[in-house]
């Protein structure tokens, strides 16, 4: 797909089938030069409509106008797209608006032009626009035997009065990131009979091979031999082998900063012996979204080549019930030497992550760690599907991760990690329990469990993406299913590390 940013182009010279015109409420439509020019294509119908609807422009408010071939040789449709109040137009909403344009352009459309109000700086927001548009253009129906007629999208044209010299570089960067997001969404959408732990290993190996990354794949036997008994306990009920994948991008040498990304990779989570209710259990194929996003971020980072070192460590397994499965009340020992009482086998994500966190600290001594996991339903209760939950230490690093999310249009909301939460995961028989003895603060007690495996002084943030990794229903700006949550945040964080955050 091509992306062209055109400065000062005449509407008559435009060679796109669909023209999307972003509109801010309160615009004086009749005196707006761009609106008047587009209105000529509609024989005045657009301005007549806007004169009767002066408050038009609410977020994702839409009016289409079909264009006669006599009026324009190429443009077949104009879409007026509300962007909401300029004061509230943050990066999250701008990416959402661009995604709407990508999703609603028409399945047979090969080329789209996007015109934004003068108040929106295209040069500053180009990456959000490109990534957002391609977010919306994502097609999730790969397993349908009867595919609808769907043309390959060819060109996005973004019209701008101010096009800076480095804008093409930023477009190229956005295309790299968007491509990785698409791959992550495709993987997470796959059914669990296809996206097995071995399938995820293959996904990681392809990335490593194409980008010449160092990769190690530890088998279940090796995981046990290394003493990662907490991680191994989760895989006992499955006939699928457990794998622990470690990838390395070395962009800064021994003196540069090292960022470790630890992703939860449960390719299907039935809950184990503590089995989940049957309703919506099919969604649990997405419980490896954290690992997939770490792999996708690593691919983009390795292509962008920042001067940082990045380690990705992802345990990959299923969590199923069987005669071999771990049972509530079992006690297991991990690489750290600590013991865990398994109160509930459905709190398995924190188990696999605990040994992965220990491993990266022992072997790589990273400056920063971010773990990414669809860890708790409690974060969905707290935040809905509008933001990822963040916890960690120190405060300065949490703020840097949140800032990276804000820059890329991903909302991240900090939740507290009070010392008192540790009291809720005490065990009478082991060092720590994997589930809270209370009824509240499920997201925080899960993070508090992970913190017990993070060394004192280690900079660490936990991202609970259970709230953002999956869309439960089709949205105007996003297809039902995987979202690719946190890929852009992780890439932005790595790039910021190069700049010395």
C-alpha positions as CSV (number, residue, x, y, z in Angstrom):
1,X,0.0,0.0,0.0
2,X,1.2,3.5,-0.8
3,X,0.8,6.6,1.4
4,X,1.2,10.0,-0.2
5,X,1.1,13.3,1.6
6,X,0.2,16.0,-0.9
7,X,0.6,19.7,-0.3
8,X,-1.6,22.2,-2.1
9,X,-3.2,19.7,-4.5
10,X,-6.2,20.9,-6.5
11,X,-9.3,18.9,-5.9
12,X,-9.7,18.5,-9.7
13,X,-6.3,16.7,-9.8
14,X,-7.2,14.2,-7.1
15,X,-7.2,10.6,-8.4
16,X,-8.9,8.8,-5.5
17,X,-12.3,7.1,-5.4
18,X,-13.3,8.3,-1.9
19,X,-12.6,11.7,-0.3
20,X,-13.0,11.8,3.5
21,X,-13.4,15.3,4.9
22,X,-12.8,15.7,8.6
23,X,-15.0,18.3,10.2
24,X,-14.9,20.1,13.6
25,X,-18.1,21.2,15.2
26,X,-18.6,25.0,15.1
27,X,-16.9,25.4,11.7
28,X,-18.3,28.3,9.7
29,X,-18.9,26.0,6.7
30,X,-19.9,28.6,4.2
31,X,-16.7,30.5,4.6
32,X,-14.4,27.4,4.8
33,X,-12.4,27.3,1.5
34,X,-12.0,23.5,1.6
35,X,-15.6,22.8,2.3
36,X,-16.8,25.2,-0.5
37,X,-14.5,23.4,-3.0
38,X,-15.8,20.0,-2.0
39,X,-19.3,21.3,-2.1
40,X,-19.0,22.0,-5.8
41,X,-18.8,18.3,-6.4
42,X,-22.1,17.8,-4.7
43,X,-23.9,20.6,-6.6
44,X,-24.4,22.4,-3.3
45,X,-26.1,19.5,-1.5
46,X,-23.4,19.4,1.1
47,X,-23.6,23.0,2.2
48,X,-27.4,22.9,2.1
49,X,-27.2,19.9,4.6
50,X,-24.7,21.7,6.8
51,X,-26.7,24.9,6.9
52,X,-29.6,22.9,8.4
53,X,-27.2,21.0,10.7
54,X,-24.9,23.7,12.1
55,X,-23.8,21.5,15.0
56,X,-22.6,18.8,12.7
57,X,-19.2,17.4,13.7
58,X,-19.7,15.2,16.8
59,X,-17.1,12.4,17.0
60,X,-17.8,9.8,14.2
61,X,-20.9,11.7,13.0
62,X,-21.1,10.9,9.3
63,X,-22.8,12.0,6.1
64,X,-21.9,10.5,2.7
65,X,-22.5,12.2,-0.7
66,X,-22.3,10.3,-3.9
67,X,-20.6,12.2,-6.8
68,X,-21.7,12.2,-10.4
69,X,-19.0,11.1,-13.0
70,X,-19.8,14.4,-14.7
71,X,-18.5,16.3,-11.7
72,X,-15.3,14.3,-11.1
73,X,-13.5,11.7,-13.2
74,X,-12.2,9.7,-10.1
75,X,-14.0,10.8,-6.9
76,X,-17.1,8.7,-6.5
77,X,-18.1,9.5,-2.9
78,X,-17.4,12.2,-0.3
79,X,-17.7,11.3,3.4
80,X,-18.1,14.1,5.9
81,X,-16.6,12.8,9.1
82,X,-17.1,14.5,12.5
83,X,-14.0,14.7,14.6
84,X,-15.5,16.1,17.8
85,X,-14.4,19.2,19.7
86,X,-10.9,20.3,18.9
87,X,-10.2,20.8,22.6
88,X,-11.0,17.1,23.2
89,X,-9.3,15.7,20.1
90,X,-6.5,13.8,21.7
91,X,-4.4,11.1,20.0
92,X,-6.8,8.3,21.0
93,X,-9.7,10.0,19.3
94,X,-7.7,11.1,16.2
95,X,-6.6,7.5,15.7
96,X,-10.2,6.4,16.2
97,X,-11.4,8.9,13.5
98,X,-8.8,7.7,11.1
99,X,-9.7,4.0,11.8
100,X,-13.4,4.9,11.1
101,X,-12.3,6.2,7.7
102,X,-10.4,3.0,7.0
103,X,-13.2,0.7,8.0
104,X,-16.0,2.6,6.2
105,X,-14.4,3.5,2.9
106,X,-16.1,0.6,1.1
107,X,-14.8,-2.9,0.6
108,X,-14.2,-2.4,-3.1
109,X,-12.4,1.0,-2.7
110,X,-8.8,1.0,-3.8
111,X,-7.9,4.6,-3.0
112,X,-8.9,7.2,-0.4
113,X,-8.0,10.8,0.2
114,X,-8.2,12.2,3.7
115,X,-8.6,16.0,4.2
116,X,-8.3,17.4,7.7
117,X,-9.3,20.8,9.2
118,X,-6.5,23.3,9.1
119,X,-6.4,23.3,12.9
120,X,-5.1,19.7,12.9
121,X,-1.4,19.5,12.1
122,X,-0.9,16.6,9.6
123,X,2.8,16.8,9.9
124,X,2.6,16.2,13.7
125,X,-0.1,13.5,13.5
126,X,0.8,11.6,10.4
127,X,1.8,8.4,12.2
128,X,-1.5,8.3,14.1
129,X,-3.5,8.9,10.9
130,X,-1.7,6.1,8.9
131,X,-1.8,3.5,11.7
132,X,-5.4,4.4,12.6
133,X,-6.5,4.2,9.0
134,X,-4.9,0.8,8.6
135,X,-6.4,-0.3,11.9
136,X,-9.8,0.3,10.4
137,X,-8.9,-1.4,7.1
138,X,-8.0,-4.7,8.9
139,X,-10.1,-7.7,7.7
140,X,-10.6,-10.5,10.2
141,X,-12.6,-13.0,8.1
142,X,-9.7,-15.3,7.0
143,X,-11.5,-18.5,7.8
144,X,-14.7,-17.8,5.9
145,X,-15.1,-20.2,2.9
146,X,-17.1,-17.7,0.9
147,X,-15.1,-14.5,0.8
148,X,-17.0,-11.4,-0.3
149,X,-15.6,-9.5,-3.3
150,X,-12.7,-7.5,-1.7
151,X,-10.2,-5.5,-3.7
152,X,-6.7,-5.0,-2.4
153,X,-6.4,-1.4,-1.0
154,X,-3.7,0.5,-2.9
155,X,-3.3,4.1,-1.9
156,X,-4.0,6.5,1.0
157,X,-3.6,10.2,0.1
158,X,-3.4,12.7,3.0
159,X,-4.0,16.3,2.0
160,X,-1.9,18.8,3.9
161,X,-1.2,22.6,3.7
162,X,2.1,22.0,5.6
163,X,4.2,19.0,4.7
164,X,7.5,18.9,6.5
165,X,10.7,17.4,5.1
166,X,10.8,14.3,7.2
167,X,7.2,13.4,6.7
168,X,8.0,10.5,4.4
169,X,10.3,9.0,7.0
170,X,7.4,9.2,9.6
171,X,5.0,7.6,7.1
172,X,7.5,4.7,6.5
173,X,7.8,4.2,10.2
174,X,4.0,4.1,10.6
175,X,3.7,1.5,7.8
176,X,6.2,-0.7,9.6
177,X,4.3,-0.5,12.9
178,X,0.9,-0.9,11.2
179,X,2.1,-4.1,9.4
180,X,3.3,-5.6,12.8
181,X,-0.1,-4.7,14.4
182,X,-1.9,-6.5,11.5
183,X,0.2,-9.6,12.1
184,X,-0.5,-9.6,15.8
185,X,-4.3,-9.2,15.2
186,X,-4.2,-12.1,12.7
187,X,-2.4,-14.4,15.2
188,X,-4.6,-13.5,18.1
189,X,-7.8,-14.0,16.1
190,X,-6.7,-17.5,15.1
191,X,-8.6,-20.3,16.8
192,X,-6.8,-22.3,19.4
193,X,-6.7,-25.4,17.4
194,X,-4.5,-23.5,14.9
195,X,-2.7,-21.0,17.2
196,X,-1.1,-23.6,19.5
197,X,2.1,-22.9,21.5
198,X,4.1,-24.4,18.6
199,X,2.3,-22.0,16.1
200,X,3.4,-19.0,18.3
201,X,6.9,-20.4,18.3
202,X,6.8,-20.5,14.5
203,X,5.6,-16.9,14.5
204,X,8.5,-15.8,16.7
205,X,11.0,-17.7,14.6
206,X,9.8,-16.0,11.4
207,X,10.3,-12.6,12.9
208,X,13.7,-13.6,14.2
209,X,14.8,-15.0,10.9
210,X,13.6,-12.1,8.8
211,X,15.3,-9.5,11.1
212,X,18.3,-11.6,12.1
213,X,17.5,-11.6,15.8
214,X,18.9,-14.0,18.3
215,X,16.3,-16.5,19.5
216,X,16.2,-19.3,22.0
217,X,13.3,-21.7,22.3
218,X,13.2,-23.7,25.5
219,X,11.2,-26.9,25.6
220,X,9.0,-28.0,28.5
221,X,11.7,-30.4,29.6
222,X,14.3,-27.7,29.6
223,X,12.0,-25.3,31.5
224,X,11.7,-28.0,34.2
225,X,15.4,-28.7,34.2
226,X,16.1,-24.9,34.7
227,X,13.9,-24.9,37.8
228,X,11.0,-22.9,36.4
229,X,8.4,-25.1,38.2
230,X,5.8,-22.4,38.6
231,X,5.7,-21.9,34.8
232,X,5.7,-25.6,34.1
233,X,2.8,-26.2,36.5
234,X,0.4,-24.4,34.2
235,X,1.2,-26.7,31.2
236,X,0.6,-30.0,33.1
237,X,-3.0,-30.4,32.0
238,X,-2.4,-30.0,28.3
239,X,-1.2,-32.4,25.6
240,X,0.5,-29.5,23.9
241,X,4.1,-28.9,24.9
242,X,5.1,-25.8,26.8
243,X,7.7,-23.5,25.2
244,X,9.6,-20.5,26.5
245,X,10.8,-18.1,23.8
246,X,13.5,-15.6,24.3
247,X,14.4,-13.1,21.5
248,X,17.1,-10.5,21.6
249,X,17.6,-7.3,19.6
250,X,21.0,-5.8,20.3
251,X,20.9,-2.3,19.0
252,X,23.1,-0.5,21.6
253,X,25.8,-2.9,22.7
254,X,26.8,-3.5,26.3
255,X,26.7,0.2,27.2
256,X,23.2,0.9,26.0
257,X,19.9,0.7,27.8
258,X,18.1,-2.7,27.9
259,X,14.4,-3.0,27.8
260,X,12.8,-6.4,28.6
261,X,9.3,-7.2,27.3
262,X,7.6,-10.1,29.0
263,X,4.4,-11.4,27.4
264,X,1.8,-13.8,28.6
265,X,1.2,-16.5,26.0
266,X,-1.7,-18.8,27.1
267,X,-2.9,-20.0,23.7
268,X,-6.2,-21.2,25.3
269,X,-7.3,-20.7,28.9
270,X,-10.1,-23.0,30.1
271,X,-9.2,-22.1,33.7
272,X,-7.8,-25.6,34.2
273,X,-9.3,-27.6,37.1
274,X,-10.9,-24.3,38.3
275,X,-12.8,-24.3,35.0
276,X,-14.4,-21.2,33.6
277,X,-18.1,-20.9,32.8
278,X,-18.9,-22.0,29.2
279,X,-20.3,-18.6,28.1
280,X,-17.7,-16.7,26.1
281,X,-15.0,-19.3,26.8
282,X,-14.3,-19.2,23.0
283,X,-12.7,-15.8,23.6
284,X,-10.0,-17.4,25.6
285,X,-8.1,-18.1,22.5
286,X,-6.9,-14.5,22.9
287,X,-5.2,-15.1,26.2
288,X,-1.9,-15.0,24.4
289,X,-2.4,-11.5,23.2
290,X,0.4,-10.2,25.5
291,X,3.0,-12.5,23.9
292,X,1.8,-11.8,20.4
293,X,2.0,-8.0,21.0
294,X,5.6,-8.4,22.4
295,X,6.6,-10.4,19.3
296,X,4.9,-7.8,17.0
297,X,6.6,-4.9,18.8
298,X,9.9,-6.6,18.5
299,X,9.5,-7.0,14.8
300,X,8.8,-3.3,14.4
301,X,11.6,-2.3,16.7
302,X,14.1,-4.4,14.9
303,X,13.1,-2.8,11.6
304,X,13.3,0.7,13.0
305,X,16.7,0.0,14.6
306,X,16.8,2.2,17.6
307,X,20.0,2.3,19.6
308,X,18.6,0.2,22.5
309,X,18.7,-3.5,23.5
310,X,15.4,-5.3,23.7
311,X,14.7,-8.7,25.2
312,X,11.4,-10.4,24.6
313,X,10.6,-13.4,26.9
314,X,7.3,-15.2,26.4
315,X,6.0,-18.5,28.0
316,X,3.6,-20.3,25.6
317,X,1.2,-22.9,26.8
318,X,-2.4,-24.0,27.2
319,X,-4.2,-24.1,30.5
320,X,-6.5,-27.1,30.4
321,X,-8.0,-29.6,32.9
322,X,-6.9,-33.3,32.9
323,X,-5.7,-36.0,35.3
324,X,-2.3,-34.5,35.1
325,X,-3.3,-30.9,35.7
326,X,-2.3,-28.8,38.7
327,X,-5.0,-28.8,41.4
328,X,-6.2,-26.1,43.8
329,X,-4.0,-26.4,46.9
330,X,-0.9,-27.6,45.1
331,X,2.4,-25.9,46.0
332,X,5.1,-25.3,43.3
333,X,8.6,-23.8,43.3
334,X,10.0,-21.4,40.7
335,X,13.3,-20.2,39.4
336,X,13.5,-17.6,42.1
337,X,13.4,-20.3,44.8
338,X,10.1,-19.1,46.1
339,X,7.1,-21.3,46.6
340,X,3.5,-20.6,45.4
341,X,0.3,-22.1,46.7
342,X,-2.1,-22.4,43.8
343,X,-5.4,-21.4,45.2
344,X,-7.1,-21.2,41.8
345,X,-5.7,-22.7,38.6
346,X,-7.5,-20.0,36.6
347,X,-5.0,-17.4,38.0
348,X,-2.4,-19.0,35.7
349,X,-1.1,-15.9,33.9
350,X,0.7,-14.6,36.9
351,X,2.3,-18.1,37.4
352,X,3.9,-18.2,34.0
353,X,5.0,-14.6,34.2
354,X,6.6,-15.0,37.6
355,X,9.3,-17.4,36.2
356,X,9.7,-15.4,33.0
357,X,10.4,-12.2,35.1
358,X,12.9,-14.1,37.2
359,X,14.6,-15.4,34.1
360,X,15.1,-12.1,32.4
361,X,16.5,-10.5,35.5
362,X,18.9,-13.3,36.3
363,X,20.2,-13.6,32.7
364,X,20.0,-10.1,31.3
365,X,19.8,-7.6,34.1
366,X,17.6,-5.2,32.1
367,X,17.3,-1.5,33.0
368,X,13.6,-1.6,32.4
369,X,10.9,-4.3,32.3
370,X,7.4,-4.1,30.9
371,X,5.2,-7.2,31.2
372,X,2.1,-7.3,29.0
373,X,-0.8,-9.7,29.8
374,X,-4.5,-10.3,29.5
375,X,-4.2,-10.9,33.2
376,X,-7.5,-10.2,35.0
377,X,-11.2,-9.7,34.4
378,X,-11.0,-7.3,37.3
379,X,-9.3,-4.7,35.1
380,X,-12.3,-4.8,32.7
381,X,-14.6,-4.2,35.6
382,X,-12.5,-1.2,36.6
383,X,-11.8,0.4,33.2
384,X,-14.2,-1.2,30.7
385,X,-12.6,-1.6,27.4
386,X,-11.4,2.0,27.1
387,X,-8.0,1.8,28.8
388,X,-5.2,-0.6,29.8
389,X,-4.4,-0.8,33.5
390,X,-0.8,0.0,34.6
391,X,1.0,-0.7,37.8
392,X,4.7,-0.8,38.7
393,X,7.6,1.2,40.1
394,X,9.1,3.7,40.2
395,X,6.5,6.4,39.4
396,X,8.7,8.1,36.9
397,X,8.9,4.9,34.7
398,X,5.1,4.4,35.0
399,X,4.6,7.9,33.7
400,X,7.0,7.3,30.8
401,X,5.0,4.2,29.7
402,X,1.8,6.1,30.0
403,X,3.3,9.0,28.0
404,X,4.3,6.5,25.3
405,X,0.7,5.3,25.1
406,X,-0.7,8.8,24.9
407,X,1.7,9.7,22.1
408,X,0.4,6.7,20.0
409,X,-3.3,6.9,20.8
410,X,-3.4,4.2,23.4
411,X,-5.0,5.0,26.8
412,X,-3.2,3.7,29.9
413,X,-4.6,4.3,33.3
414,X,-2.5,3.8,36.5
415,X,-4.0,1.7,39.3
416,X,-2.5,1.7,42.8
417,X,-0.2,-0.9,44.1
418,X,-0.5,-0.4,47.9
419,X,1.6,-2.4,50.3
420,X,-1.6,-3.6,52.0
421,X,-2.5,-5.7,48.9
422,X,0.4,-8.1,49.8
423,X,-1.6,-9.1,52.9
424,X,-4.4,-10.5,50.6
425,X,-2.1,-13.0,48.8
426,X,-0.4,-14.5,51.9
427,X,-0.3,-18.3,52.1
428,X,-0.3,-20.3,55.3
429,X,1.7,-23.1,53.6
430,X,3.9,-21.4,51.0
431,X,5.7,-18.1,50.4
432,X,2.8,-16.6,48.5
433,X,-0.7,-17.5,47.1
434,X,-1.7,-17.0,43.5
435,X,-5.1,-15.6,44.4
436,X,-6.4,-12.9,46.8
437,X,-8.2,-14.0,49.9
438,X,-10.5,-10.9,49.5
439,X,-13.1,-10.1,46.9
440,X,-11.9,-6.8,45.6
441,X,-8.8,-5.3,43.9
442,X,-8.3,-8.3,41.6
443,X,-6.1,-6.4,39.1
444,X,-3.9,-5.0,41.9
445,X,-3.4,-8.2,43.8
446,X,-2.4,-9.9,40.5
447,X,0.2,-7.2,39.9
448,X,1.3,-7.4,43.6
449,X,1.9,-11.1,43.0
450,X,4.1,-10.3,40.1
451,X,5.9,-7.6,42.0
452,X,7.1,-10.3,44.5
453,X,9.2,-11.7,41.6
454,X,10.7,-8.3,40.6
455,X,14.0,-7.4,42.2
456,X,14.2,-4.5,44.6
457,X,15.3,-1.4,42.6
458,X,14.2,-2.9,39.3
459,X,12.2,-0.5,37.0
460,X,9.1,-2.4,36.1
461,X,5.6,-1.8,34.7
462,X,2.8,-4.3,34.4
463,X,0.3,-3.7,31.6
464,X,-3.0,-5.5,32.1
465,X,-4.5,-5.5,28.6
466,X,-7.5,-7.8,29.3
467,X,-9.5,-4.6,28.9
468,X,-8.1,-3.5,25.5
469,X,-6.8,-6.6,23.7
470,X,-10.2,-7.7,22.4
471,X,-13.3,-6.0,21.0
472,X,-16.4,-8.0,22.1
473,X,-18.5,-6.7,19.2
474,X,-18.0,-5.0,15.9
475,X,-17.4,-1.2,16.3
476,X,-17.6,1.6,13.7
477,X,-13.9,2.0,14.0
478,X,-12.7,-1.6,14.8
479,X,-13.7,-5.1,13.7
480,X,-14.7,-7.6,16.4
481,X,-11.8,-9.5,17.8
482,X,-8.1,-8.7,18.4
483,X,-7.0,-5.1,18.5
484,X,-3.2,-5.3,18.6
485,X,-3.2,-3.5,21.9
486,X,0.1,-2.1,23.3
487,X,2.2,-2.7,20.1
488,X,2.5,1.1,19.4
489,X,3.2,1.9,23.1
490,X,6.0,-0.6,23.3
491,X,7.6,0.6,20.1
492,X,7.3,4.2,21.2
493,X,8.9,3.4,24.6
494,X,11.8,1.7,22.9
495,X,12.3,4.7,20.6
496,X,12.1,7.1,23.6
497,X,14.8,5.0,25.4
498,X,17.1,5.7,22.5
499,X,16.4,9.4,23.0
500,X,17.2,9.0,26.7
501,X,14.0,9.2,28.7
